[in-house]
Amino acid sequence: MTVLETCRAAKLPQWRIVSGAVYGTVFNHLTGRDPDYGIKDYDVAYFDPDTSYDAEDVWIKKIAAALPADLRDLVEVRNQARVHLWFKDKFGCEYAPLTHTDEGLERYLCFAHAVAIRLEDDDSISIAAPFGLDDIFNMVMRPNPKRGQTENRIDKVNSTIKRWNEVKVVGIV
């Protein structure tokens, strides 16, 4: 909640908490584990058409300054408008530019990973899930056919299974 509240207060444009912080929290609830178990970090995605690193760094520093010291190193703030600039070097395949934050979810490795949340002004939590919620709640890792075969796919699957051995893997080779 601290990360959600901090991002909302900062008024990051089109922000969402994504990835392991979301599916890990759901998996922990489903398996009766501690809420923070297996969560490596909190990925915050936002969208700003300014693709300069300097502009992104302003948001990174602003969020870090607003967080308690014990969370600063666990929160990774990234401008989704910049992903296409570094994705190929990091993951080995092309990545077309995005036009908004939620569009990026359509390219996540697995359907269960493609779920993002935001704390709204009325304290409700909005959810973006382009492939639905069945896989995350059934703890299924199914490959996203819209996502190319990246070099890290097997490592990511194995890392998830190591933390949550209840996960069922479907169609990932």
N, C-alpha and C positions, 0 to 999 in steps of 0.2 A: 504493500500500500504506500510505503514511503516513496518509492520510485514513481508510482502512478501519480501521487499527489504533487511531487516535485515537477514532473513533466507538465502536468496540467497548469500549475502555477507559473511556469516559465513561458507558457503559451507557444511552445514549439509548433511550427506549422505542420498540419496533417500527421501528427505523431501517433505512434502505436508502440506498445511493448510486444515484441515478437520472439519467435524461436523457442529455445529451451526453457526460458522463464515461464512461457505459457504451457507448452506441452508437458514440461517437467512438473509443474504445479498440478496439472490435471492427473498425470500418472501417479504422483505422490498421494493425492487424495484417493484415487481408485485403489491403491495398494496399501493404504493405511500407514504410509511412511511420513516422517517429519516433513512439513511443508517445504523446507529448504533443501532437502536431500537431493543430491545429484545435480543441482542447478549451479552451473559454472559461473554464469554471469547474467546480466539483465541487458538484453539488446534493445535499444531504443531506436526505432526507425522514424524518420521524419522526411518531409520533402520541401526543399527550398530550391528554386530554379537557379540560384547562384551556385555554380559548381566549383567555385574556388575552394581550395583547402582552407584558406584564411577564414572564409565565411563559416565553414563547418566547425573550425576550431573555436570560433566565438561561442557556438552552441555547446560544444564539448565542455569548454571551461565554465560556461554559465551553469550548466546542469551540475557539474562536479562541485562548484562552489556552493550550490544550494543543498547538496546531499550531506548527510552525516559522514564523518570521516571513515567509518567502517564500511560504507557502501561505495565510496568514490572509485575504487579500483575495480569494482564489480559491474559498473554500468558503462556500457559502450554505446555512445550516441553516434549515429551515422546518417548522413544525408543520402536518401535514395536516389536523388538526381545525379549523384556522383558514382554510383555503383559500376556503371558501364566503363568508367575510366580505369578501374583497377581489377575488375573481376577476372579477366582473362589471365593476367599475371598470377593471380592467386589460385584460381581454380582450373585453368587450362582450356576454357572454352569462351566463345564470344557471348556477350550479354548486351542486348539492345537497350538503349536508353529508356528509362521509365518516365511516365507522365504524372504519376501520383504515388503515394506511399502504398496503398492497398494493391496496386497493380503488381508490385514485387512479390506478393504472396502467391500469385499464380505461377511463379517460377521456383518456389521452394522445392527442395529435394523430394519430400514426401507430403502426402495430403495432411497427415497429422501434424506436420511442422507448419503448415500454412494456415495458422490461426493466430490472430493478433487482437490485442485489447487496448482500450483507452478509457480512462476515467473522465467522464463528461462533467460539465459544469453542474448538473443536477445530481451528481454523485452516482449516477448509473454507470455501468460498464458496458460500452459498446463492443461488439465482436465483429471482426471481419474474418470470414472463412469461405473463400471462393469454392472450396470442394466440400463444404459441409463439415459437420462435427462428428460423424459416425466413426471415422478412423481414430480420432483422438480419444473418444470415449470408449472405444473397443480396443485401444492400445495396439493398433495395427500400423505398421510402417509399409506403405504401398507407394511405389515410385510414381512421381508426377511425370506423365508423358510429355508435358510441355517443357520440362527441364532437361537439358542435355546431360549426357553422361559425364559428370565432372570427376576429376581425379580423386576427390575426397569422399565419394559416396559410400564406399565400403567402410572406411574409417569412421564415418559419421554413424552408420548403422551399427557397427560393432561397439562404438562408444555408448550409444543409447542402450543396447542390449546388456552391456556390462553393468549399467546403472539400474536398469529395469528389466530383469530377466523374464518378466511376464509378457513383454512385447512380442507380438506375432509379426513376422516378416513375410511379406507377400510380393513375389516378383522382382526382387532386387538381386542382381548378379554383379 
